[in-house]
């Protein structure tokens, strides 16, 4: 009886343990002699049974790395050329394996997971579940800062019987991924199997898999389908295609540790499509090691996919990796980093010697589409992916939100990249609502809530901060001389003026399900996309956007300049009556005196009433006065309010109250590596966008429940750091010692939340309730979305702010012109 893991967990089977194609390191390898095929009773049918297989889901979302090749612009676009072919492949790694890998557009997943299965004496292990994993960057400078998004992953068997080392990166000259793998056995009889779970063209329910031309091939049953081909420079011993949980390699290996039910395909006529997997056996090791180079090629047909995979293997590990980093023939990631002049000084205001700063620069640039230049996505992940259905295509966070987009564009500018934010700013026209927007009726000018990178509409809520931020970005780019006067006038007339007009008048909106009228500053959705009404954070952006529009209107000789400025001042004057409460249980200080504070949002602009917020994320709506939210800090960041404003300070004290019961509490504390205490903050009280505190299930894993809980979001540590910097400046207290303390609290705080691959998460575990099946530790990133571009952007901006000793996102014109 096989004793360890031979019953490969059924949960693993049913969730499609598809795992990571990984390229490995430069250990010495012994010559591999091809073993003869096992003498197995041949299967009578070469077509795998069990269609459509287990229901497909996505992979674990807590990525420890993402990657793609660096590609320079040609006249503000990504353009294929003989001397600079564009590689449109992105990958992610999590739990020690290769996870979602995209080809074509950045949201178009082709592979859910690729991993190795190891069969030995009386055991069958899956790499994801049965090894201890470490990860590091293949290219680092002398200070340990990453220089490219190429990874070395080492997975060691928990019982010391084998080791798998993988090096993973893409081929910058082709649509392919390369992985070098070194298998090492510390006892005889160790047999590795590659196991891949395709999700072609962003779905795992319609795939066909086959073994042909000594390669593993996957495509869909659609007439037009991407094709994925996996090749290696050592032939596999044998390979099989099957349906996940029914006839795939994991099922086959589970009974006797051997791949002995061989199927050449899952379908011969495209009718039996489903959730498929490919398994390939490689030579057995007997206390030795050998190296295999793998390539995953993508194409519009089998021939081009195979040719691409073969060409990458022929070019070879050294040459492909050299081009990825950058060499005399290729611009690579090290060249991009060397173009970012401010980084050299900014490093001095980090506490990790710039490691996370360099990683953030790489991560932000990697999360841009290469068909639609400037399309910056929120995250190369699907939140809580391993419990989210992949039957129907979904972008997850691999999509454009103008708000997240703004944060990223400002971070690029902060680190000295002037090209990317300009191209990104020009891209925004693609996602603005105009008279020609398909299916739209109503007032134009606002920006779509969420779109695919090609502009395809996905979500259609109206968020007024997302309409203000493109104006703010345009003004910043003009001030930085990234936009000339003529360019600023052009974009003001074509894109920003309609946005500013909408911020004043709003109007009728009818698109898809959304049939409403907008009356600014009341927004249909605030920055958390969940509530309607008068929001401090949204209104901060509206005021700043209108002041920026006034300045650009003056440049364009537009008489509406005064109108925009007057509207900004009117909104500023109304803040206290529409968003500040002086009633309710939180509105008194320790002396019993009235202490007004900003509510998260006031649905009707009457914050002194007990009006309830909407139910959301499984949580019942509560009295608007009970919900605390740090969004009011944006009023200080942009310049609408001074950091010493008494209502701002009252609101800060409430946010900092750690005596509140967990559902309403916002602030939590964590330990940095040096033992110091750093702060973290939730989005708001009563947040349900997170794991269930009782069952430990992922967000909405079995439907929304009232026990779901949104956790700490690390970028709020950055937002608070910006406020504290503004406060120190306002009070004249910004000494060298004060700045050091700020860096050691807020910059270090954000660095503390980074995982082993230097990826910053959307949410981190706050220690409340069930630690889930992943047994999260305090401060560890969850399965929500990692890396989150907004978090990396906030970190970059915070470091730049500390370096300049002034808030990077600040708008002096707002201070000067809003009274």
N, C-alpha and C positions, 0 to 999 in steps of 0.2 A: 504494500500500500504506500503510495507516495505521500510523504508526510508534510511538506511545506508548500503552501500555495498551489498545490496541484488542482485544488478546486478553485481556480482563479475566481475571485469573488463575483457572485452573480450580479451584484450591483455594478461591478466594473463592466461586466458583459453588457448589461442592459443599457448602460450609459455610453456605450461605444468607446471603449478605451482605445482611441486612435492616437498615435503618439509620434514623438518628435524626431524627424530626420535631422541628424546632427553631425557636424563635421568635426573630426577630432585632432589630437595634438601630435607633436613631433617626437613621440617616444620611439625608441628603436623597435622595429618590427621584424619578426621572423618570416621567412618565406612561407607563403600559404600554399599548401598542396590541396588541390580540389578533391574533396571526398566523393566517392561514388554515391549515387542516389540510394537512399534506404530501400531495402527490398520490402515494399509495401504492396499489399493486395490492391491492384489498380481499381480505381473507382469506375463503375460502369457508365456513369453519366458525368460529363465534364462541366455541365451547367449546375451552379450551386443552387441548392434548394433553400427554402425559408424566406422567400420574398414577402414583405418588404423589409424584414429585419426589425430590430428594436427602434422605438421612436428616437429620432436624432435630437441631440441637444448640442450646445456650443461648449467651449472649453472653459476651464477655470480662468477667471478674469483678473486675478492678481498677478499680472505679468512681472517677471523679474528682468525682462529685456524685450526690446523691440528692435527691428533693424530694417534697413533698406539701403540702397546705394545713394551716395550724394550725386546729384546731377546739377550742373550749372545752367542758368537760364541762357537762352539765346534771344536777345531783344525782348526780354520780359516774358518769355514762354519756354516751355519744354519742347524742343524740336529735335526729332531724330536726324542725325547726320552721320556720315561715314566716320568722321573723326570724333563723334560724340553720340553714340547710340544711347537711347534712354531705356533704362531697365525699370519696368513697372511691376516690381515684386516687393512685397512687404511681409515680414514675419514677426511672430512673437514667441517668447518662451515663458513657460510657467511650470512649476513643479518638476523641474529638471528635464523637460521635454519640449519639443517643438510643438507649438499650438497654432492658432489661426494664422494661416498664410494666405495672402491676397495677391491677385494678379489682375491687371487691367486697371480698373479704378480702385481706389484705396479701400472701399467697402466691400469689394467683390471677393469674398473668401473662397478658397478652393480646397483647403485642407483644414480639418478640425484639429487633429492631433497626429503626431507620428512619434512612436517610441520603440524601444527594443524590449523584447520578451526573452528572458534567459531560461533555458531548460538545463538542468543538471541532474546530479544523482539524487533522486527522490524529491525534486522541487521544480516548480515553474514560477518564476518571478516576473512581474511587470515592472518595468523601470520606474514608472511614476509612483507606484505604491510601495516598492520594496527596496529602495536605495536611499542613501543619504546624499544629498546633492549640494554641490558648491558651484558658484559661478563667478567669473571674473572677465574683464575685458582683455581681448587679445592684444590690443594696442594701448599702451599707457606711456605717459612721459615719465621723467625721473621722479616726479612728485606723486605718481600714482593716478594722475588724472586721465580719464579715457580719451582716446584720440579717434576712435571709430566705434561703430555699432556692430563690431564683430565679437563673438563671445566664445569663451572656453568654459564648458560645463563638464564637471567630473562627478559621476554618479557611482557610488561605492555600495556594494551589497552590504546589508546590515550585519551579515554573518561572515564577512571577509572572504567570500569565495570568488569574487570577480570585480572588475572595475570597467566602466565605460567612460571614455573621454571623448567629448565632441567639440568641434569648432564649427560655428555656424555664421554664415554671412551670405550675401547675394552677389551675383555676377553683375558688375556695373555695365557690362557690354551686352548682356542678354537678359531675357525674361526667365531667369532661373535662380535657384538657391543652391548653394554648395555646402556640404557638410563632410568634414573629415572625422572619422571615428576610429578610435583605437580601443580594441577589445583586449582585455588582459584577464587571464584566468589564473587563479592561485591554487587550483586543483584540476584534475583531469575531468573530461566529460562535460565541458561547458559549451553549450550550443546557443548562439545568438540568432534571434529572429527579428526581422524588421516588421513592424505592424503599423499600417497607415490607414486612417479613417478619412477618406475624402468627403468634402462638402462642396461639390463643384458649383460654381456660380451662385454662391451664397445660400445654398440650401443642402440639407443632407438627406432629402427624401426621394430624390429622382435620379440617383446615380447608378452608373454601370461600371463595373470593374473587370479587368481582364489581365491575363499574363500573356504577353506576346513580345517577340523580338528581344528576348532576355531582359524584359523591362516590365514594370508594373504600371498599368495605364488606367485612368479613370476619366469619365466624361458623363454627361447627362443624357437623358432620352429626348431632350429637346432638339429641334432641327439645327439650331445654332447653339453650340456648346463650346465652352473652353475645354481644353484637354490637358491633363496633368500626367506627366511621365516621370517615373523614378528609375534611375539607372545607377549602377555602381561599377567601379573599375575592377572588382572581383565578382565573377559570376556567382549568383546564388545557386545553392545546391538544388533547391526546388522551391516552387512558389504556388500560392493558391489564392483565389478570389472567393469571397463569401459574403453572406448577409450578417450584419452585426447581431450577435446574440443567438444566432441560429446555425450558421454554417461557416463562420469566419475562423481565423486561425486560433483565436483565444478559446473558442469552444472545442476545437479539434485538439489543442494541446492539453486541455484540462483533464482529459480522460487517462492519458498514459504518457504525457510529456513528449509526444511525437506528432509531427505534422504528417498524418497518414490518410487524410481524406482530402484529396487534391482536386480542385475545380479550376478549370482554365478561365472561366468567365461566370458572371452572374446573369448574363442574358445574351442570347444569340439574335434576338429580333427586337430589342428595345422595349419589350413589354414588361419584363420583370425588373423594373428599376426599384431602388429603395436606398436604405442606409447600408452601405457596403464597406468592406475592409479588404485590404491586401496584405498578405503575409508572405515573407520570403525567408527561407532558411539559409544561413551562412555556415561556413566550415566550423566544425567542432574544435575547440581549443583543449589542449592537454598541458596545463601548467605553462602556457606560453602566451604570446600576444601577436596580434597582427593588425594592420591598418587597412581600412576601406574608405575610399572617397565616394561619396554619394552626390548625385545631382538631381534636383527636381526641376524639370523643364516644363514650361507652359506655352501654349499656343492655341491657335484657332482650329487646329486639326491635329490628327495623330502624327502626321509626317513632320510638321513644324515643331511640335512639342518634343518629339524624339530627337530631332536634329539639334534643338537647343540644348537638351540634356547632354547629348553626346559632345557637342562643341565645348561646353563648360568642362566636362571631364577631360577632353583632349587638351584644352588650354592648361589645365592643371592647377592644383591647389596654390602653389606659390605665386603664379602669375595672376590668378584671380584675386587672391588676397591682397597682393601688392597694388593692384588697380583699385581695389575697394578703399584702401587706406589713402592712396594717391602716390603716384610715382612720376618719373620723367615723361611718361606718355599719357597719364590720366590725372585729372583733377579728382581728388577724393576727399574723405572726411577731414584729414589733417589740414588740407588746403582751406576748407571752409572755416575750421577753427582758427587758423592763422589769420584769416581776414577780419576777425572780430577783435579789433584793437582794444576796446575797453576791458576785455576779460583780464588782461594782465594786471590792471589796477584793482579791478573788482575782487580778485582772488584774496586781496589783503583784508577784505571785510567778510570773509567766510571763516568757519571754525574747523573745516575739514580740508584746508589747503586747496580749495577750489574743485574738489572731485565732483560734488553734486552740481556745481555751476557748469562745468564742462559737459557733464552728462545731460543737463537740462538743455543746453544749446543744441546738442545732437538730437535729443528726443523731440524738441519742438520742431526742428527742421524736417525730421523724419515723418512727422504727421501732417504732411502736405501731399495732396494728390499730384500726380505727374502728367495727367491728361489735361486737367484744369488747373493751370498754375495759379498759386495763391489761395487755393481752396484748403483752408486750415481746419482740421477736424478736432473734435473734443477729446477723443481717446481711441487708440487702436485696440478696442476691446468691446465685448458685449457684457454689460453688467450682470453679475451672478450667472455667467454664461452656462455653467454646467447644470443649471436647473431651468434653462430657458429653451423652449422648443426651437429646433432648426428645420421644422417641416416647411415653413414658409420663410423666404428671404427677409432678413432684417438688418438694418445698418447698425443697430445698437448705438454706440457713441461715435461710430465712424462716419460722422455727418457734420454739417456746418450749422452752428448756432452763432449768429452775429455777436452775441455777448462774449462767449468763450473766445471767439475769433478776435475780438478787440483786445482781450487780455494778451493773447499770443502776439498780435501785431505790435503792441506796445513793448513786449518783452524783446522781440527781435530788435526794435529800435534801441532799447536799453543796452543790448550787448553789441551794438555797432553794425548790425546788418541793416542796411538801408534799402537793399533791393527787395527782400522778401515782403516787408510791410507795404511797400509801394505796389507791388504786384498784387498783394492780398487786397489792398484798398480798392484797386481797380476791379478786382474780381467781384466785389460786393454788388456791383450793378446787376450781376446775374441773379441775385436773390432778393432784389427789391421789387415790390409790387407796383406794377404799372398798368396802364390801360390794356396792354397786350398780354398780361399774365393769363394763362389758360384758365378759363372758368371763373374769372374774377369779375365781380360787379361791385362798384363802390368807389370810395376815395382812394387814390393812389398815394404812394410815397413811403409807406411803412415797409419794414423788412420782414421777410418770412421767418417764422419761429424756428423751423428746422428743415433742412433740405439735404438731398444727396449732393455730392460734390459737383455733379453736372447741372445742378439747379432744379432737379426734379423735386416737386413739392412733397413733403412728408407730413409735417405738422403745421397747422394754420392758425394758431393762437396769436393774438396781437400783444406784443410785449414792448412797451414804449421805451424801455431802456435800450432795447435792441435797435430801435429806430434812431435814438439819440447818439449812440456810440459811433456809428460811421461818421457822423458830423464831427464828433470830438477827435476821432482818428485823423480825419482830413485836415483839421486845424493843426494838430500836432505835427503831421508830416510837412505841412506848409511852413510852420515855424522852424522845423529842423532843416528846411531847404531841400527836403527830399522831393517835394512838389514845387515847381516854379510858380511864380505868380500866375502865369498863363494857364498852367495845368490846374492850379487851385480854382481859378475862375471857371474853367471848363467843367470840372467835376462838381463845383457848386451849382452851376446851372443845370447840369444833366441829372445829378443824383441827390445832392445835399439840400437844395432848396425845397424840392418836393417833400423830403423828410422833415425839414423844419416846419413847413406849412402844416403837415399832419400833426406834429407835436402841439400845435396851437389849436387847430380846428377839429382834429379827429375826423369823424364822419362815418358814413355807412360802410360796413364791411360784409361782404358775402362771398365766401369761398369754401367749397366743400361743406362740412357741417357748420361752419362758423357764419352765422347770420345775426349780426348785432350792430350796434352803433357805439362808437368810441367817443368819449368826452374827456380829453386830457385835463388834468394829469391822472385821472382815474384810468388805470390800465386793466385790460382784460386779464392779464397774467403778469405777476411780478417776477423777479429773477429766479424764483424757484418753480415757476410755471404751474402754480397750484391755486392761487387766490386772486380775486379781482378787488380793485379798490385803490386807495391812496397809500402808496408805498414810499417810505423815506429813501430807499436805495434807488428806486425807479425815478423818483422826482429829482434826486441829486443829478442823475444823468440827464434828465430832460432840461433842467436849468442850465447845466454845463453845455449841452448840445445847442440850446438856443443862443447862449452867449457866443459860442464858437460860430454859429450861423450868422450872427450879427456882424462879427468881424469879417467873415468871408463875404458877406453881402456888401460891406463897405468896400472891400477890395474890388468887387464886381460892379460897383456903382449902382447897387440895387437899393431903391428907396425903402425896401422892407427891413433894412437893418434896424431901424428904430423900433419897428413892430416886434421883432424877435427879442430885443433887449427889454422892452417894456413887459413882454409876456414872462420873461425870466424873472424880473423883479416882482411881478405880481405873484408868481408861484412861490418865490422865496418868502414873501410876506404872509402867505397863507399856510406855511408849514405848521405853525403851532396850533392853528385852529382845526386842521384836517388830519394831523398825524401825531399830535402830542396829547396825552391824557393826564389829568390831575385828579382822577378819581380811581377807585378800586383799591385792592389790597396792596399793590406795589407802589402806590403813589404817595407814600409817606416815608420820611427818613427815620433814623433811630431816635430822633427827638420828637417824633410825632408831627413834624411839620410837613406841609404839602411839598412834594418833590416831583414835579412833572417829568415825564419821560416819553420817549418815542415808542409807539407800538410797532409791531412787525408790519401790519397793514390794517387800515381802517376801511372796511367794505363800503361804507357810505360817506366817509369823510367826517364822521362824527365820533371821535375816539373816546368820548366820556360816557358812552352808553355801554350796555352789556351785549351789544350785537355779537353774534357768534360768527366765527369764520366757517368756511365750508368744510365739510368732512373731506378728508383726503388721506391716501395711503393707508386706508383701514382705520384711521383715527377719527373719532367724532370731533366736530368743530367745537372749540371752546370760546368763551368770552374773549373778545379781541384784546382786552387789557391784560390777560394772563399770558399772552404769547410774546416772549422776548426774542429779539433778533438783532444781530449786530449790523444790520444793513444801514443803520443811521450813520455809521462811521464813513460811509461814502460821501456824506455831506461835508465832512472834514477833508477827506482825501482830495476831492475836486475843488474845494475852496468856497463852498457855499456857506459853511459855518466855521468859526474858529474852534480850535481844539479845546479852548478854555470855556466855551459856551456852557453855562450851567446846566441846561437841559441835556446837552451831550454828556456832561460828566455824571449827571444823575443816571442816565441810561447805561453808561459804562459800569457804574456800581452795581446795577441790577444784573447785568450780564455776568459780572464777576461773583455773584452770590452763589457759592457752592453749598449753601445750606438748603437750597430748594430741593424738593423731591425730584427724583430722577427724570420724570416725564417732562417737567418744566425747566429743569436745569440746563444751562448752556455750557458753562466752563468746567473743564476737567484738567487735572495735572498729570504729567508723565515724567519719567526719569530719562535724562539723556545718558549717553554712554559714560560720561564722567561723573555721574551721580547727581548732577544738578537737576533742578526742577524746571520743566518747561510747560507752557500752557497750551491747551487745545480747546476748540470750541465747536459745538454743534451748530447746525444751521439756525435752529430756533427750537423753542419748547414745543412739545407735542408733535415732534417730527416722527413720521412713521416710515420713512424711506430707508429701511435697513432690515436687519435680521430680526427674527422673532425672539423675544427675550425668554419665552417659556419653552418652545420646541427647538429653538436653534435653527429653524429652517431659514433658507435664503429669503430675500424680499419676494413676496407674492409667490413663493414656491408652490403653495397649494391654495392660492387665493389670498387676498388681503385679509389681515386680522388686526384687531385692536392692540395686539401685543407686539406689533412690529415697532422697531425703534431706529431712527436715523442716528448714526454715530458721529464722532468728531471728524470734521473736514479739515485737513492740515492747512489748506490755504487761508483759513481764518487766522491762523497764527501769523501769517504774513500781513493780513489786513490789520490786525491789531498792532503789529510792529510798525506799520506805516502811521497809524494813529499816534503811537507813543513818540515817534520821531517828530511828528507835527506838533505834539504837545510840548516836547522839550524845546523846540525852536520858538514856539509861541511864548513860553515862559522865560526864555533866555537861559535855559538850563542845559543847553547842548554842549557840554564839555567833552573832552577826550574820554574821560572816565564814563560819562553818561552814555556816549556812543558805544564804548566797549561793552557796557552792560546790556544795551539794546541788542547788539550783535550776539552776545552770549545767551540772550533769552530768546529772541525771535528768529534770527538766522539759524542759530544752533537748533532751535525748536523745530524748524522745518526740516533741517538736515536729519534730525532724530527720527522723523517719520519715513525717511527713505528706506527702501528695502535693500537686500543684499546686492541687487543689481543696480542700485541708485535710481530706482523708479519711485516716484511720489504718487501716492494713492489719492483717490477721491475721498475715501473714508478710512478711519483708523479705529481699531477696537477700543471702546471706552471702559470695558470691564463690567458692564451692566448686563446681568442675565446669563443665559446659556451661551457658552463660548463656541457653540456650533460644532459640526463634525470636524472642523479644522483646528479646534482647540486653540483659538486665537489668544495671543498674549497681549497684555496691555500696550497699546500704542502701535500694534502691528496692523498693517494695511489689510483690509478685508477683501472679499470677493466682489466688491462693488464695481470699481473701474480703476485699473492701474496699467500704465501711467495716465494720469489726468493732465491734459495739456494746461488747463487753467492753473493747477497747483504748481507745475514747473514754471509757468509764466510768472506767477506771483512771487515765487522764490527769486527768479532772476531780477524782477523789478525791485524787490526788497533789498537785494544786495547792491543794486545800482543806487537806490535811494540812500542807503547807508554810506556808500562811497561818495556820493555827491553832497551828502548831508542835507538833502531836501527831497521831498516826496516826488517820485518820478511821474506819477499820474496827475500831479497837481496842475491846476489851470489858473495862473495868475490873473488872467482877464476876468475870471469869475470873482475873485477877491476884489478886483478894482471896480467892477461894474455892477455887481449885485449888492444892494444895500439892505 
